[in-house]
């Protein structure tokens, strides 16, 4: 897809982190941007910042897990700009689950699935029919993660399961678009190749009351800074990928019509090969050994 001035990009989870970086990059390419996020104050700050940089911005407070709100987002975007060319289903949360899987609270699963999986599906249903019907070139980017999308991360199993679902959802979407001979492409996006400074670590701040924790956590939530400090104390340095670099990778992938927006990484490639080899050999998943909990 050729990105041109005047086109319209919709980004969910756009008030900070990867979402804001993508919106800023689309604006720099001359696109009008629709920002959607669940945090009103952060969304207003992001929108004001982009407008100060000269961007044409439309912002809406949206909980992507609520179907009606995503449908209203689509109506608002089309009412404002008349078209949508790029859709980035990027909003995501951690689950807050702890302990063994059989100890997890059902609300941890319900909340994570509502945002990370249903949020993507809601976006597809709200926008794709009109994007296809327009006959104009378009593209959908669904954000997954190497932690689940490539191989399981048992230490964050709920999150990993949702991100694995996003991969299969997007593969199926790609096949459906091809079957329709649509001018809309699809990509599944794995941010990286290193750690990213995003608000995912503090996603519990936006947890809705309908999915409240049923019992107090045994351990307090840990911020990214606290996690990084603990890793350094253990003698392990953590590499970070700038979100601006990630946004540029997405733009290049859309232009090239690449399905797998997967940055080159020896670590990721090794995980892919190990998992595929285990499946082909019908052997037990030894690639999980580094994640087995004591």
C-alpha positions as CSV (number, residue, x, y, z in Angstrom):
1,X,0.0,0.0,0.0
2,X,1.2,3.5,-0.9
3,X,0.8,5.9,2.0
4,X,-0.1,9.3,0.8
5,X,-1.0,12.7,2.3
6,X,-4.6,13.0,3.1
7,X,-5.2,9.4,3.9
8,X,-6.6,8.4,7.3
9,X,-5.2,6.1,10.0
10,X,-7.0,4.9,13.0
11,X,-4.9,3.8,16.0
12,X,-6.2,2.2,19.2
13,X,-4.2,2.4,22.4
14,X,-2.9,5.7,20.9
15,X,-2.4,7.8,24.0
16,X,1.1,6.5,24.8
17,X,3.8,4.1,23.9
18,X,3.7,2.2,20.6
19,X,0.2,3.6,19.7
20,X,1.3,7.2,20.0
21,X,4.5,6.5,18.2
22,X,2.6,5.0,15.2
23,X,0.1,7.9,15.2
24,X,3.0,10.4,15.2
25,X,4.7,8.6,12.3
26,X,1.5,8.4,10.3
27,X,1.0,12.2,10.8
28,X,4.6,12.8,9.7
29,X,3.7,10.9,6.5
30,X,0.9,13.4,5.9
31,X,-2.0,11.1,7.1
32,X,-4.9,12.3,9.2
33,X,-5.0,10.4,12.5
34,X,-7.8,9.1,14.6
35,X,-6.6,8.4,18.2
36,X,-8.6,6.0,20.4
37,X,-7.7,5.3,24.0
38,X,-9.4,4.4,27.3
39,X,-7.6,7.2,29.3
40,X,-9.2,10.6,28.7
41,X,-6.4,12.8,30.2
42,X,-3.6,10.9,28.4
43,X,-5.6,10.9,25.1
44,X,-6.1,14.7,25.3
45,X,-2.4,15.3,26.0
46,X,-1.4,13.1,23.1
47,X,-3.9,14.8,20.7
48,X,-2.8,18.2,21.7
49,X,0.8,17.3,21.3
50,X,0.2,16.0,17.8
51,X,-1.8,19.1,16.8
52,X,1.0,21.3,18.0
53,X,3.2,19.4,15.6
54,X,0.8,20.2,12.8
55,X,-1.2,17.0,12.6
56,X,-4.8,16.7,11.7
57,X,-6.2,14.7,14.7
58,X,-9.5,13.4,15.8
59,X,-9.5,11.8,19.3
60,X,-12.1,9.5,20.9
61,X,-12.2,7.9,24.4
62,X,-12.9,4.2,23.6
63,X,-12.8,1.0,25.6
64,X,-12.1,-1.4,22.7
65,X,-13.6,-4.3,24.7
66,X,-17.0,-2.7,24.4
67,X,-18.4,-3.4,21.0
68,X,-20.7,-0.4,20.9
69,X,-17.8,2.0,21.6
70,X,-15.8,0.6,18.7
71,X,-18.7,0.9,16.4
72,X,-19.2,4.5,17.5
73,X,-15.5,5.1,16.9
74,X,-15.9,3.9,13.3
75,X,-19.0,6.2,12.8
76,X,-17.1,9.1,14.3
77,X,-14.0,8.5,12.1
78,X,-16.1,8.3,8.9
79,X,-18.3,11.2,9.9
80,X,-15.1,13.3,10.4
81,X,-12.9,12.3,7.5
82,X,-15.1,10.3,5.2
83,X,-12.7,7.4,4.9
84,X,-10.3,5.1,6.7
85,X,-7.2,3.6,5.0
86,X,-5.1,2.2,7.8
87,X,-6.5,0.5,11.0
88,X,-4.1,-0.4,13.8
89,X,-5.8,-2.6,16.4
90,X,-3.1,-1.9,19.0
91,X,-4.7,-1.5,22.4
92,X,-3.6,-4.2,24.9
93,X,-3.4,-5.0,28.6
94,X,-1.6,-7.4,30.9
95,X,-3.9,-9.6,32.9
96,X,-2.8,-9.1,36.5
97,X,-2.9,-12.9,37.0
98,X,-0.4,-14.6,39.3
99,X,0.3,-18.1,40.5
100,X,-0.4,-21.3,38.6
101,X,-3.0,-21.3,35.8
102,X,-5.5,-23.2,38.0
103,X,-5.2,-20.4,40.6
104,X,-6.0,-17.6,38.1
105,X,-9.1,-15.6,38.6
106,X,-11.6,-15.8,35.8
107,X,-11.8,-12.0,35.7
108,X,-8.1,-11.9,34.7
109,X,-8.9,-14.0,31.6
110,X,-12.1,-12.1,30.9
111,X,-10.5,-8.7,31.0
112,X,-7.4,-9.7,28.9
113,X,-9.5,-11.4,26.3
114,X,-12.0,-8.6,26.1
115,X,-9.2,-6.0,25.3
116,X,-6.6,-8.1,23.5
117,X,-8.7,-10.4,21.4
118,X,-12.3,-9.0,21.3
119,X,-10.9,-5.5,20.9
120,X,-9.2,-6.6,17.6
121,X,-12.3,-8.4,16.4
122,X,-14.5,-5.4,17.2
123,X,-12.1,-3.2,15.2
124,X,-12.2,-5.6,12.2
125,X,-16.0,-5.7,12.2
126,X,-16.5,-2.0,12.7
127,X,-14.1,-0.8,10.0
128,X,-13.4,-3.6,7.4
129,X,-16.7,-3.7,5.6
130,X,-16.5,0.0,4.7
131,X,-12.7,-0.1,4.0
132,X,-13.4,-3.0,1.5
133,X,-16.5,-1.4,0.0
134,X,-14.6,1.8,-0.8
135,X,-12.4,0.0,-3.2
136,X,-9.5,2.1,-2.0
137,X,-6.2,0.6,-0.9
138,X,-6.1,-0.1,2.8
139,X,-4.3,-2.0,5.5
140,X,-5.0,-3.5,8.9
141,X,-2.3,-4.0,11.5
142,X,-3.1,-6.2,14.6
143,X,-0.6,-6.0,17.4
144,X,0.5,-9.4,18.9
145,X,3.7,-10.1,20.9
146,X,6.5,-12.6,20.7
147,X,5.4,-13.6,24.2
148,X,2.6,-15.8,23.0
149,X,2.5,-14.9,19.3
150,X,5.8,-16.8,18.7
151,X,6.0,-19.2,21.6
152,X,4.2,-19.4,25.0
153,X,5.4,-17.4,28.0
154,X,4.2,-19.5,30.9
155,X,5.1,-16.8,33.4
156,X,2.4,-14.5,31.8
157,X,0.2,-17.2,30.4
158,X,-3.0,-15.2,30.1
159,X,-1.4,-12.5,28.1
160,X,0.5,-15.0,26.0
161,X,-2.7,-16.9,25.1
162,X,-4.4,-13.7,24.0
163,X,-1.5,-12.7,21.8
164,X,-1.4,-16.2,20.2
165,X,-5.1,-15.7,19.4
166,X,-4.3,-12.4,17.6
167,X,-1.9,-14.3,15.3
168,X,-4.5,-16.8,14.2
169,X,-7.2,-14.2,13.9
170,X,-4.9,-12.1,11.6
171,X,-3.9,-15.2,9.5
172,X,-7.6,-15.9,9.0
173,X,-8.3,-12.3,8.2
174,X,-5.6,-12.3,5.6
175,X,-7.1,-15.4,3.9
176,X,-10.6,-13.9,3.9
177,X,-9.3,-10.6,2.4
178,X,-7.5,-12.6,-0.4
179,X,-10.6,-14.6,-1.0
180,X,-12.6,-11.4,-1.5
181,X,-9.9,-10.0,-3.8
182,X,-10.0,-6.9,-1.5
183,X,-7.6,-4.1,-1.9
184,X,-7.0,-4.2,1.9
185,X,-4.0,-6.0,3.3
186,X,-3.4,-7.4,6.8
187,X,-0.3,-7.7,9.0
188,X,0.3,-9.2,12.4
189,X,2.8,-7.0,14.4
190,X,5.4,-8.2,16.9
191,X,6.8,-5.1,18.6
192,X,10.6,-5.3,19.2
193,X,13.1,-6.9,18.8
194,X,13.9,-5.8,22.3
195,X,11.9,-4.6,25.3
196,X,9.8,-1.5,24.9
197,X,9.0,1.3,27.3
198,X,5.2,1.3,27.2
199,X,2.4,1.6,29.7
200,X,1.6,-2.2,29.5
201,X,3.3,-2.8,32.8
202,X,0.8,-0.5,34.5
203,X,-2.3,-1.5,32.6
204,X,-4.0,-2.4,35.9
205,X,-4.7,1.3,36.3
206,X,-7.4,1.0,33.6
207,X,-9.0,-2.2,34.8
208,X,-12.8,-1.7,34.7
209,X,-14.9,-2.5,37.8
210,X,-16.7,-5.2,35.9
211,X,-13.5,-7.2,35.9
212,X,-12.2,-6.2,39.3
213,X,-9.8,-8.5,41.2
214,X,-11.7,-10.9,43.4
215,X,-9.0,-11.1,46.0
216,X,-5.9,-9.1,46.9
217,X,-2.7,-9.8,45.0
218,X,-0.1,-11.8,46.9
219,X,2.6,-9.6,45.4
220,X,2.3,-5.9,44.4
221,X,2.2,-4.9,40.8
222,X,5.8,-4.2,39.5
223,X,6.5,-1.3,37.2
224,X,8.9,-1.5,34.3
225,X,11.5,0.6,36.2
226,X,11.3,-1.8,39.1
227,X,11.6,-4.8,36.8
228,X,14.6,-3.3,35.1
229,X,16.2,-2.5,38.4
230,X,15.7,-6.1,39.5
231,X,17.3,-7.4,36.3
232,X,20.3,-5.2,36.7
233,X,20.7,-6.2,40.3
234,X,20.8,-9.8,39.1
235,X,23.5,-8.8,36.7
236,X,21.4,-8.8,33.5
237,X,21.3,-5.8,31.3
238,X,18.1,-5.2,29.4
239,X,18.1,-3.8,25.8
240,X,15.2,-1.5,24.7
241,X,13.9,-0.7,21.2
242,X,12.8,2.9,20.8
243,X,9.1,3.1,20.0
244,X,9.9,5.5,17.2
245,X,11.9,2.8,15.5
246,X,9.0,0.4,16.0
247,X,6.6,2.8,14.3
248,X,8.9,3.2,11.4
249,X,9.1,-0.6,11.0
250,X,5.3,-0.7,10.8
251,X,5.1,2.0,8.2
252,X,7.7,0.2,6.1
253,X,5.8,-3.0,6.5
254,X,2.5,-1.5,5.3
255,X,4.3,-0.1,2.2
256,X,5.8,-3.5,1.4
257,X,2.5,-5.3,2.2
258,X,4.3,-7.6,4.6
259,X,2.1,-9.9,6.7
260,X,4.7,-10.8,9.3
261,X,5.8,-7.6,10.9
262,X,8.5,-9.4,12.8
263,X,11.8,-7.7,13.4
264,X,14.9,-9.7,12.8
265,X,16.1,-11.3,16.0
266,X,18.3,-14.3,16.7
267,X,16.4,-14.9,19.9
268,X,13.0,-14.9,18.2
269,X,14.2,-17.0,15.4
270,X,15.6,-19.6,17.8
271,X,12.2,-19.8,19.6
272,X,10.4,-20.2,16.3
273,X,12.7,-23.0,15.2
274,X,12.6,-24.8,18.6
275,X,8.8,-24.8,18.7
276,X,8.5,-25.9,15.1
277,X,11.0,-28.6,15.6
278,X,9.2,-29.9,18.7
279,X,6.0,-30.1,16.7
280,X,7.5,-31.8,13.7
281,X,9.4,-34.3,15.9
282,X,6.3,-34.9,18.0
283,X,8.5,-34.3,21.0
284,X,7.8,-32.7,24.4
285,X,8.2,-28.8,24.5
286,X,11.8,-28.6,25.8
287,X,11.8,-25.0,24.5
288,X,9.8,-24.1,27.7
289,X,12.5,-25.3,30.1
290,X,13.8,-21.8,30.7
291,X,10.3,-20.8,31.8
292,X,9.5,-23.7,34.1
293,X,8.7,-22.3,37.6
294,X,10.1,-23.8,40.8
